[in-house]
Amino acid sequence: MPKSAQKLTSKETSKEPTINGGSGQASTATTKRKNRRSEDQAEDTEDIGEKASEANKIRKQEKKVEKTEAPSNGLPNGTTSAQQPLTVPKKNKKSKKQKAKLIAPWTVSEPLGGWFLPHDPVFSPDEKFLILAKARALHIYSTDTSLLTHTLSVGSGYLAAHALSSTKTNHLYTADSGGLITLWNWESGTKSARWDLGTKIRHIAVVRQPEEYQDLVFCHEVGNNHIINVHSLRTGNQASETDFKEILKTPGIIQSFEVLNEGKVIVVACQNSVMVGKRAKLHKTSLKDFEYTWREFQTSKRITTFDAYIHGPQPSGKSNKSSQDPRDTVDIAIGDQDGVIHVFEDTLSSLVKLEKGKAQGQLNLQLESLRPRRLHWHREAVGSLKWSRDGNYLISGGKETVLVMWQLKTGRPHMLPHLTSAIENIVVSPLGASYALSLANNSVVVLSTTELEPKTNIVELQTRRIDLEQLPRDSSARHYSFDVFERVPMAMDPKNPNQIIVSVPSSQPRRDQMNADRQEPYIQTFDLATRVPVSRQALTRNNATDFNTGPDRVRIAEPTINFLQLSHNGKWLATVDEWVPPKTDMGYLEEGIPEFNEEERSFRREIYLKFWRWDEKNALWTLGTRVDAPHSFGDVGAPARVFDLISEPGEAGFATVGEDRCIRIWRPKTRMRDGMIVRGADNAEGLVSWSLHRSVELGDRLDVLNTDSNPQGGPTPRNACLAFSADASVLAAGVSWHSDSDPGVIHIIDAEMGIIRRSIAELSVTVLSCLGIVGRYLIAVGDSIIVWDLVVDELVYCIPFDRPGIDRFERTSLVHLAVNEYDGTFAVSCPQLEKNETSKARGFKKASSRVFIFEPNHMEAKWSTVIPGIVLSLLPARNGKGYIILDSSASIRLISPRENSLQLITLPPEPNARSLIDRDNGGREDVGNSEDEGVVKTGGVRGQITGFEDVIQKSENDKPVVRPEQLQEIFDNGPSHALPPVKDLFNAVVRLYARKPRVSGGQGPVSTT
């Protein structure tokens, strides 16, 4: 049975049409394919193979959400003592029944957001829908509303390619990294058939088989060589006709290919060459007769994009003496790395003339035959290039954020500037009425061809993306810079707990992956409930409408938002942005001493602390106050870096700590002039400005009696962190120094008086990453997880952990901490970089993160899980129901406890019976606040729900009072996609109204208010 027609036996596909084994030609094809596979089974040197295998493992890893078992000594994850590393425990072999009973106390949601793949958007034939690809799903959007209509999940694996059927407009082919091709009915979202090719697929193209109403699927498959096969995939009674034919095999790297005129012409683009293939036997339509004559020409520059156009039938008066069919007039446009577009007209005729000239020894004919037209406007590499439907225009785009339309008759360009981000893909709609532009900020815009006005705007989460090529290699891990993994500023909006605010870059071109300079001048508001962005706003200067490159062709750097925090009521936003001049601009100060050059750059650093007020009318943040250099070195007048920014709970206020070893508390005040309140045009409450309320200096020595300690003249810290207590009475400040011999210190400060009450020097915080306070406990994360009791002033526990492959000082920005006052827990995430067995050729490491959930008074972790990719931000949920994770794939995951799920109305247990919860928790029942749940525990079953009969027996005056917050507790249970079934919601509401009223001493009803 041919592998391309292999029958799938999984349960998932048992209900779908299966493909039976073939015979005849299919058997011959199988023999050829096995021989070819035996040669090409070696590891592919291209990143598609690495991404493919990596995606399969990541998918399996995501499904393994396990409950961390605590050993007898009480330390999490197999730690044998309080001074041993925090490690992942080995899984115990259990029976299937035991595993089925094991229920993790916390759950991880499916990822939200994520980046679109660098594939061309696909229009439906009627242009009413647009199909976009992500790593594991196809998303179908309406072009009228820009809203997601439905999703096609490819399951496990990495989505490699997709294409519409040429015979049925409602069918679509997808190919994943494992070589599985699936035929979908994309309108209904159902699968029609699947074929397992067993190879690594990079591109596919679908055309109609000549003289038959069937599809032919051309696949670019990768192994030791790059191969293009044409497949005849059949189902049902025609399954025996499933077959394939190899039409091209080359050791060169194929970047992309196009199939024209029902497969009569194929154009293949490699890195520095173009191959044009023409089918030889046009009168034979059988797949076994598909043979191509290939012609190739070289290019002097690397090809970045190309597009081919085939003209219609020529006039009958034209000579047909040419060796080619007159209908096969193929024009090819190529964009190279220097920004030049080369247009080759009637390429096949030119190549035939070139071959004849070479046979006759006339080598000079090469320049005459293949001299292309040159169109040069782009300053950098051409990102995308497409022909118009009539062949009179070329549409191109690149990093210049300008859409260029070339009129070929005149050679003049027409431009649409200021698209805010680099153009990566351009697609002309089937009717030629629209252009679809895929931008480098994870958005897709559909423009009308006549007025160039946007008709559709699809935006996804635009946070920093880290690709495979940006990960460290095994050979260079010691010299790798982890700056790309620095924390992404993110905050939860108190006004709307379903919305987060996160800093985002203006553009992230995929061809500029090795540029590690982090530039994030924008913030984006993303709604977790609807899964769509709400707004995007620039908070620093940017190059959206200015030139983004200087005279020396060096890109102009934009400032980066390093910190952002929201006030307790969500009315104020505080940000810290920083800009450092690039090294190329400091050449006039170059003296050959790297330390001196870096010092000069730091003196010219620009740091601003900005306070923004929410404008409810215009739905945007308006700048209220800007503080230049909130921290500075007074002796040299240079700005000092800001290490941390936190919000003060309970009232409007923020605190910062800087490189100058000072803590500054900022508060708002109403502007006064001559004793009168200064009011704005639209501000009846008066104008508010922010200023320094209090400053606390942190000396470099603990001896407070030492008067020689000079805060301005001492050493600068390596890092510093701040944390407020829940009532804002205590401010904790942790400082770590550059000296490895100095253990660092954590200061406990009276926030109201600005006095250091206690300096904890007993703890080693040489490498301090995070600081937090949960109730009475102080949590510090560095080389270990430290919990300190502030009331009794003693260490609760200390759990060291090590992350192999990452230097302890590089790990500072990779470890994250979030504290949740609602349930008294805290979460810690740490990265894991391991040797990637599927990436032996290029040696990229495998990146993941492990997340732990702790309670301050228990040493063992309540739960842990592995998150694919590196965690870039970790937040507690505002409604107190878990944590929010942002990872390096720009995906958001929600971690929530299972206890938050609604409980159905049940009869009370027997008086002497212990519930399953009691047995699992050692007699402790995990329930919420009894007042919120509407149940009072008065002993026995007296406070339990006893059914509807008891409620009916009560009079109208004995009805329990249900408060609005109790209903809110039921319906405010996370995003809409995470809500329980409607039946559970109904039963929960009935539970409130059907419960027995409270009793006091057994005498009469008592109101629940």
N, C-alpha and C positions, 0 to 999 in steps of 0.2 A: 504494500500500500504506500503510495507516495506520501512523503511527510507534509507536502503542501496541501494534501487532502486528508490529513490525519483527523480521525474522529475524536471529538473531545468527550471525556468520560466523567467530568466533574459534575457534581449535583447542580451547580448553577446552570450548566448548559444542557442538562437532560431534557428540559422543557423546550429547548430551542431546536431549530432544524439542524440535524446532524449531517455530516458529510461522509458518504460511504467511500470505500476504497475504489480506485480506478483500475483500468486495465489498458492494454494496447499501448498507445503512445505514452500514457501516464507512467507505465512501468519503465519504459525507456528513459523518460525524464527522471524517474527516481534513481535509476542507476547513475545517470550523469550527475545528479545533484549530490549523491553520496560520495562520488569520486571528488567532486569539487569541494564538498565540505571537509573531506579528509585532508585537503590541502590548506584550508582556511580556518582551521579551528584554533589557531594561535591567538594570543591576546592582541586585540586591536590597539593600535597606537593612538587612536583618536579619542577625544574626550566624550564622544557619544556613547562609546562602550563603557566608559567609566561611569558616566551619569546613569546609564541604563542599569548596570549591576548595582550601583549605589542606591538607585530608587527602589529596586526590588527589595533590598535589605531594609531600607528605611520603612517601607510599607509594612513589612512583617514586624519591624520593631515597634511601630506605632500601635499595633494591635495587642502587644504584650504589656498591658498595664497591670502591674502586679502589686500585691500587697507585701510590704517589706516585713519580714519576720524578725523579731527581736530575740537575740540569744539570752541565755540565762543571766548573763552579767549585766544586762540592761543597756548595752551600747548598741547603736544601730549598725546594721549592715555588716555583721560579722566582726565587729571590733572586739578584741579580747580584753582590752583595758583602756583606761581613759587617756593613755599616752600613745596608743597605737593608731595608725592611719585609718581614716574613714574609707572603707572599701565596700564594694558591691557584693552581697552574699551569693553563694552558690545556691542554685535552685535545688530544693529537695524533690526527690522523685516521689510522687504521690499517685495514687490511683485516680482514675478519671472521675470517680464519684466524689472523692475528696476535693479535687480541683473544681468540680461543679459547685460544691457548696461554698467554696472560698469566694467571698465577695469583698472587693476592695472598698475601703471606707471613702475613698475619693475617686473622682472620675475626671478624665480629660476629654474635652470636646473635640470634634473634628476641626481642623484648621480653618480659620476665616481669612479672607484676603488672599495674598499670594500674587505673584507676578504673572502676567501673560507671557507665553513662550514667544520667541522671535520667529513666529510663523506668520505668513501673510493672512490677514483676515479674509474670510470667505463669505461672499454674499449669497443669499438664496436667489434662485433664478428670477423671482419677482421683486427682489431688492427690499422685501419687507423685514428680513431678518439678517443678522450678522452673526457669524459663528467664529468664536475666539477660543484659543486653546490655552489651557493651563497644564501644570505638570501631570495631573491625574484626572482631568476632566475637560470636556468641551462645554462651553457656555454659549447658549443661544440667546441673543438680545434682540429686542424689537427696535428697528430703526426709527420708528415713530415716537416711542416713549423713552428710549435709551435704557429700558428696564430689562432685567433678566427674566426670561420666560421659563426656561427649564435648563437642566444640566444633564449631560451624558457622562457618567463616571466610567473610566476605563478599568477600574479595579486596581489590582496590583500592577506595578510596573510604571514606566515613564512614557508618557505620550510622545511618540517620535514624529508622527506625521498624520495628516488627514486630508481627504479630498472628497468632493461630491461625486455621486454617481453620474455617469454621462447618459444613462438611459432612463433612470427614475429620479425625478427631481427631489423626492422626499427621502432618498437614501443617501448614505454617507459612509465612507470607509475610514477607519482609524487603524493605525499601526502603533503598537507599543514596543518598548525596549526589548521584550522577550521574543519578538518575532511573531506576535499574535495579531492577525488582521481581523477586524470585526466589522460586519456590515450592519449599520443602524438604520432604523426608521427615525430620523431626527425629529420629525414632527410629533410622533407619539412617544418617543423616548424608549423604544423597545429594540432589542437585538434580533436581527434576522438570521445571521449565520456567522460562524467564526472559522478561521483557518490558522493552523499553527505552522509557520514557515521555519521556525527554529533558528533564525538568523537575526543579526542586528540591523535594523532598518533605520535609515535616516530620512529619506524622502519617498513619497509616492505620487504618482500621477495617474489619472483614470481617463481613458478615452473609449469611444465606442468601436467595437470590432467591425471592420468593413463588411458590409452586406449582411450583418447579423445584428439583432437587437440585444447585444450582450456587452458587458464591460470587459475591458482589458486593463489590468493594473500593472503599471510599470513601477518597479521598486529599486531603489538605490540601497544595496546591501553592503555591509562593511565587514571585512575580515582582514586577512593579510593583504588582500587586494580590494579595490573598490569595484563593485560589480553592479550592472544594471540588468535585471531580469524582467521579462514580461510574463505575467501570470494570467491564466484564464481560470478564474475561480467560479465554480459552479456549485449548486446546492440541489437537494432533492433528487429527482430522477436523473438530472444531468450531472450528478456528482462524479460519475466516471469520466467525464470530459475535463475534469480539472487537470491542468497541465501548466508548464512554464517553459520558457526558452531564454537562454542566456544570450544577450545581444552585445554586451560590452564588458570587458575585463581589463583593468588598467592598474598599474602599481601607483599611479599618481592619485592625489587627493581630489575627489570630486566635491565641489562646493555646492552645486545645484544643477538641475537639468530641467528642460522643458520639452514636452511632446506636442507636436503641431500636426494639424490636418490628419486626424485619426491615426496617428502613429507613422505617417509617411516620412516625417522629418523629426529628428531628435537633435537638440542642441545641448551640449554638455560643457559646463564651465569648470575648469580646474584652477589651480592657484595662478598659473602663468601661461595658460593655454586654453584654447576653445576648440572643441571637437564637434563637427557637424556630421550626422549620420543620415543617410537617405535609404529607404527601403528599396531593395533591388527588384523583387518580383511583385510588382503592384497588382498583377492580374490574379495572384494567388492570395487568398485571405486566410488560409489555415495557419494556426499558430506555429506549426513546425516549419513553415515556409518564410517566417519572419527573419530575414537576413538583411544586414545593413552594410552599406559602404561608407567607411568613415574617412573624413578628411580633417586635418588638424593644422592650426596655425598658432604661433607663439606670440606672446605679448611681452613688452619690455618691463611693465610694472605689474604688481600684484593686483589681481582682479578682486574687487569688493562686491560688485553686483552686476547683473546683466539682465537683458530681456530681449526676446526674439519676436518678430512680427512677420507673418506670412501673408502675402497679398492675394487678392482674389484672381479669378481667371483673366488672362491677358486678352486684348483685342485680337480678333481672328486674323487681321492683316499682319500681325507680327510674325517674324520668321521663327520656325520651330526647328531650326537646324541644331540648336543646342542639344547637348547630350542629356539635359535634364528636362523634366516635365515643365511646360510653361506655367503651370499653376504653382510651382514650388519656388516662387521668388521670395527669398528669405532675407530680411534685414535684421541685423543684430546690433544692439547698443550695449556697450561695455563701460562701466565706471571703474576707475582704478584708484589706488591709494593716494594719488596726488590730486584728486578732485577733477580729473579730466574725463570727459565722456567721449568715447570713440564710437562713431556710427559707421557700420559696414553695410553697404547697400548691395543687394543681390549677391549675397555671400557665396552661394553655391556656384553660380556662374564664374565668379572670380577665382574660386578654388580650382575649378575645372581648367580654366585658362592657365592658371599657375602650373598645374600638373603637365599640361601640354608644353608650356614653355620650358619646364625643367627637362622634359624628354628631348626637346630640340636644342638644349644647351643654352637657352636664352634666360639666364638667371636674373636679368634686369627686369623681367616682367613681374617680379614679386612686388616691387614698389608700385608699379602701375596698376596691378590688379587689386591689391589689398590696401591701398592708401585710403584710410578712413577720414571722415570729417571729424574735426576736433571742436568740441564745445566745452569751454572752460570758464566756469564762474566760481565753483566751490573752492574754498581755501583748503579744506581738508578732504579726507576720503569720502567718496560718494556713498551714502548710506543705502539708498534704494533708487530704483530706476524702472519706469514702466512706459510702454507705448500707449497712446490713446487708441480708441476703438477704430478710428478711421486711418490711423497711421500717419497723421499730419503733425502730431505733437509728441514730445517726450516730456515726462513729468519726473523730476528728480528731487531729492532731499538729502540732508546730512546733518552734521553737527551745528551748522550755522542757524538752525531753527527757522529756515526759510524754505518754502515750497516754490520750486522753480519750474515754469512751464516753457519749453523750448518750441518755438515755431520753426519747423525744419526748412520751410521754403526761404525764410529770411535769416534764420539762425539767431534771431533775437530772443532773449529771455524775458518772460513776464514773471514777477515775483509776488508772493504772498508772505510778508515777513512776520516776525514776532509771534511764533507759535509756542514760545516759552520753553520748548524742549527739543532735543534732537529728533530727527525723523529717522525711523528705523525700517519701516515697511510702508509701501504705497501699493494700493490695489485700485484698479478701475472697475466699476460695477459692470455687470453683464449688459445693461442697456446704455452704458456710457454716460449716465446722468449724475454720477457721484464718484468722489474719490474717498477712499478710506485710508486714513493715515494712522499708523501705529507709532506712538511717540515714546521717547525714552524715559518718561515719567509714569509709566504704567497706565496710560490712557489711550483711547482710540477715538478719533474724531472723523466724522463723515461730512464732507463738504460737497455742496452742489457745484457742478462743473460750470454753470453759467454765471452765478453770482459769487461763488467761492464763500458762501455763508455756511456756518455749521448747521447741519440738520440733526446730527446725533452726536452725543458726547458721553462716552462710557469711561468712567474713572474707577480705579481700584485703589487699594491701600498702597501708598507711594513711599513707604519707609525704605531704609537702606537695604539693599540686596547684596548678598555675598555669594559669588558663584564658585564653582569648583576650582577654577584657575586662580582664585585668590587665596585658597587654603595653603598652608605650609606643606612643603615636601619633606620626605624622609631625609634627603641629603642636605637640606638647608634649613632644618627646623631651628637650629641654634641661632641663626642669623636672621630669622624671620621677625618682621615687625607686626605686632598684634594691634596696631592702631585702628585697623579696619573693624575690629571687634569692640571698639569703645561703646559705652552705653548710649543708647538712643533715648533722649529726653522724652518722657511720656507721663501724662497725668490724667486722672479721671475727673470728669466734670461733675462737681457737686450738684449743679442745677439739673443735670440729667445723668443718672448713674449708668445709663447704657451707652454714653458717648465718651470717647477718649480723645485727647489732644496729643499729638506726637509731632516731632520735628521731621521734616522730609527734605531731601535734596531737590534742586531744580531739575536735574537731569542725571540719568545713569546709563550712558551708552554702553552697550555690551562690548563694543570694540575698544573701549577704554577701561577695561577691567583692572589693569595693573596700576592704574592711578589711585594710589591709596589716600590722596588728600581728601579729607572729609569736609564737604561743604553743604550745609543744611540751613538755608536761610528762610525756609517756609515752615509753617505749621499746618497740619491737616486735622480736621475733626472727623472722626469715623464713628458711625453708629453700629454698635454690636448687635442690636436687635434687628435692624433692617439689612445689615451687611453692606451698606453703601456709604460712601463718604458724604459728609454734610457740607463742608466748606474747605477752602484752602486760602491762606493769607500769608503774605510776605511780611516778616518782622524785622528784616535787615535790608540793607541795600542789595540789589541784585541786578543781573544783566539781562532781564527779560526783554527790555526795549533798547538796550545799549549794545555796543560792540562787545563781544565776549572774548576777543583776542586782542593782544597788543601788537605794536608794530613789528616786534620780533617773532610773531606767530605763536607766542606763549599765551595760554588761556588765562584770562583775568580771574583771580580767585575771589570767591564770595565769602562773606563772613559765615561763621557757623554758630548755631544756637547750641550751647553746651548744657544749659540747664533751663528748665521751665517748671514752674509750680503755680498752682491755683490757690486762692484764698479759701477759707472754710466755707464761704457762701457762693463761691464761683464768680463773684463780681470783679475780682482783680486777678490779673495774670502777671507774674514776674518772670522775666527771662534774662539770661546772661549770654551775650554773644561775643565772639572773639574773632579777630582777624590778625594774621601775621603776614608780613610781606614775603613773597616767595624768594627762594635763594637766588634765583636768576636776577632779581632786581637789586641784589646787594653786591653785585660784582665790583662796583666802584669802591667798595670798602674791603675788598678781598686782600688779605695779607698772608694767606697761606696757613693760617692758624685756625682750625675748625672751631675751637672753643671761643675764640674772639669773634668769629663770624656769627655764631649762635647768640652770643651775648648782645651783639649789635642788633640782631633781629628781634630779640626779646625787648630791647629798649624801644623799638618802634611798634610794638604790639598795641592793638586797639581793643579795649575791653569796655563794654557798656552794660550797665544794669538798667533794665527798662521795666516800667510798671504800666500795664495796659488795663483800661477799664472797658467792660463789656457794654457795647452800645446795643440796647435791646431793639431800638427802632431800625437800625441798619443791619443788625445781625453781624457785627464784626467788632474786633478789638481796636480801640482807639488809644493812642499813646498819651499817657498822663504825665509821666516824669521820666527823664533819662539822666542817669548818673554816670558821668565819665570816670573811668578808673575807680570803681568803688573800693578797691584795695590798691595800695601803692607803696613803694619804697621811698620813704621821705628823704633819705640821704642822697639818692641819685635821681629822684623824680621820675622813676620808671614805673609803669603799671605792673601790679602783681596779679598773678593768675588767681581766679576764684576756684576753690576746690569743691565747694558744696553750696547748695541753696535749698532751704526747706521752708515750708509754710507753717505758720503758727496756728495751732488748733484753737478754735473757739472765737477768735477775733482776727481782724485784718492786720496782718503783720508777717514779715519774712525775716529770715536770718541767713547771713552768708559768713563763710570763713575763707580766708585767702592765704596766699603765699607769704604775706607779711605777718602771719601768726596773730591775726586779729579777728575777733568775732564781732560782726556788726548786725544790730537789730534795726530793722527799718519799719517805720509806722507812718500811716497817712495823717494828714491834718488839713483842715479847711483853710483856704487862703483868706487872709484878712488884709484890709487896707483902711487905715485910719479908723480901726475898730469896727469896720463894716465887712460883712461877708462878700467876697467877690463871687459873682454869679455869672455863668456863661449864658449864651443865647438859649440853649436847650437844656440847661441844668438848673432846676429850681432849688436844688439842695446846696448849691455853691460849688466852686471849683476846688478840687482836692489835689494836693501835691504830696509827694513822698519825700521823707528826709530821714537822716540818721537819728534814731531814738537813743541808742546806747551802744557803746563799744567796750569790748572786753579783750584785753591783751593777754596773750598766752606766752609766758616766758619760756626760754629754752632750758631752764633748770627748775627742779621741783622745790629747791630750798627757797622758801618765800622770804627768809631772812637775809638772803644774799642780795645786797643792794647793787652789786656790780652787774647784775643781769640786765642787759639792755635789749628790750624787745626788738628794736630796729636794727641792732648790730649783730644779732646772733645768727645761727645757721637757719637756712630755709627748710621747711618741712618737705618731705617727699609726698605726703598726702594728708588730708584732714577730712573728717566727717562730722556731721551734726545730726542730732536727734532730739525732738521734743517729746515730753511726756504727754499723756492724753489730756491733762488739764492745763498744759502749758506752764506749769510751775517749775519744771526742771528742764534744763537744757544740757545735754551731754555733748561733749566735744572730744573727739579722739584725734591724736596727732601721731604720725610716724615720721621718723627722720631718715635722712640719707645714710647715716651711719648704721651699719649692720649690728654694731655692738650696742646701740641704744635701743632698748626695748619699746620705747614710745610710752605714751601716757594717755589716760582718759580723764578729762576734767568733768566734774559734776557742778553745774553753775546754777545759781539762783536766778531764774530768768527775769524776775521782777526787779531785783536789786542789782543784778549784774556782778555778783560776787562769786568767786570760785569757792564752793563749800568743801569739796573733796577732790583730791587728785589720786586716782587709782594707778599706782605704779607697780602693783603686784602682778599685773597681767602683761604678757608679751604681745604687743601689737606693732612689732617691727614692720610687718606688712599688713596694713589696715585697708580693708576694702569697703566695708559697710558698717553702719551703726544704727541701732534701733532700740526702742523702749516698748515693752509690752507689759502693761500693768506696773508691777513693782520690779520687773526684771529688765536689766540692760543686756542687750545682745550685741556682741562685736564679732565680726567675721574677718579673718585674715588668713593666717596659716592654719587656723583652727576656728571652730565655732565655740564661742565663750558666752556663757550665761552667768550674770552677776546679779545677786539679790541686793537691791538698793536699800531695802529697809534694814536688814540685818547686817549689811555690808560684808558679804562673804561670797565666795565662788560657789555656784551651784554645780556646774560641770563644765568641762572643757574637752572637746573632741577634735583632735588634730586630723587633718586630711591632706592628702597629696594628690596632685594632678600631674601624672608623668607626661613629659613632652612639653611642659610650659614652665618657664622660669617663674619663680615665686614672686618676683617684682613685676613681671609682665601680667601676672594673674590678677592684679589689682582691679583692672577695669572689666575683667571677665566674670568675676564672682558677683552675684546679686543677692540682695536681702530685701524681703518685704514682711512687714509686721501687720497683723490683723487684730485690732483691739476688740472687734466684735466677738470673735470666738476664742481669743487668747492664744492664737497660734502664730508661728512665723515660718516663712518659706525661704529656703536657700537653694540657689542654682549654681552649679559649677560646671565648667566645660570638660569635655573628654576628647582628646585628640589621640587616635589610635592608628596603628598601621593598617592601611587599606589593602586587603588582599586582592581586591578587584582592580586596583590601580598600580600594578607592579611596574608597568612601562614608564609612567610619568611620575609615580611616587607620591601622589597627593595623599595626605592623611585623611582619615575618616573623622568627621566632626559630629559630635552630639553633646548633649547636656543632660545632667542628672539633676532632678529637682527633688528636694526633701521637704517634708512638712513636719515641724516639731511643735511640741508644747514646752514652755520654759521650765516647767517643774518635772519633766520626764526626759530622761537622757535618750531613750530610744526614739527613733523617728516613727511618727505615726504612719507614714506612707512615703513612698518614693516612686519615681518613674523616670524613664529616659525620653527626652524630647529630641527629635532629629534636628540637626543644626545647632548653632550656638545661640543661647538665649541672650538677647540684646537689651531686654528691659523686663522687669518684674514688678507688678503692682498688686496691692490688695484691692478686692472689689469694694466699692463704696457702700453697697448694701450689706456688706458683711458676709457674703456667701462665697468665699473662695479667693482665687488669685487670677491675674491676667498675665499671660506670657506673650512677649513679642520675640520671634526668633529671626535668624539670619536669612530666611526665605521670605521675609516680609509677611509672615503668617501669624495670626493671633489664635491662641488657645486659651480656653477657660478651664480652670481647675476648680471644681466645686465638690463639697462633701455630699455624700449620699443622704445624710440626715435631713437635707433640705427638701427632699422629695416629699410630696403630700402623703399623708396617712389616711387610708380609707376608714370608714366607720365600721367597727368590728365589735362583736360582743366581748364583754370583759372576760378575762381568764378566771379559772377556778381560784378560790381564795388561797389554797396552798400550792398552786402551780407556779413555776418560774417560767417566765417567757424566754424566747430564744435570745432576745436582746439582753436579758439579765444573765443568761449563761455565757454569752459572748463577752460581756463587759464586766463579768465578775460581780453581778448584782447591781451595776450602775446602768440605769436606763438613759439613753441619749435622747432627751426631749428638749424642746425649746423652752422659752419662758412660759410658765403655766398661764400667766395672765394673757399673753399674746395668743396662746393656743385655745384659750377659753375653757380650760379644764382645771379643776382644783383637786389636788391630791389630799384627801382627808382620811385616808386609811381604808383598807379593804377595797371594795368596789363602789363605795359611796360616791366618790367623785368621778367615776368613770361613766362613759356613755352607755346607757342600758337599753337603747333602742327607741324607736319612735312611739311605742305604746306609752312610755312614761311621759313623753311630751304631750301626748293627746290628753292625758288625764289631768294636766295642769290647767289652771284657769288662764284667761287672757292677761291678768295682772301678774302672773308668775313667769311670763316669757322673759328669757334672758335678753339683756341689752348687748347688741353687737356694735362695736365701735368701728369707725372707718379704717383705722389702722389694722384691725384684725382682718378685714377684707383685703386690704393692701398686702398683708403678709401672704395671702393666698395667691393673688394674681401677680404680685411683683416677685416672681420666682425666676428671674434671669431673662435672657433674650426670648423672643417669641418662638424661635425654633427649638428652644429647650423646655417649653412648657409641657406639663403632663397632658394626657388625653382629656377631652372635654368631660368625660364621665368622672374622672378623678376630681376635676375642678368642681363639678356639681356636687359630688359627695362631700367635698371639703366645706362647701358653703352650707350644705344641709347640716353638717356636723356642728357648725356654730349655732344655728338656730334651733337645733333639736337637742342640745345638751341640757342637762339639769341645771337650774340656777344654783348659785353659791348658797351655802347654808352657814349659819353662825351658831355653834353650840347645839345644833339640831333643832333650833326653834325658828321655823318659818324661813321664807326665801329672803335672800339678800341680793340686791342689784349687783351686776357684774361691772358697773361703772366705778 
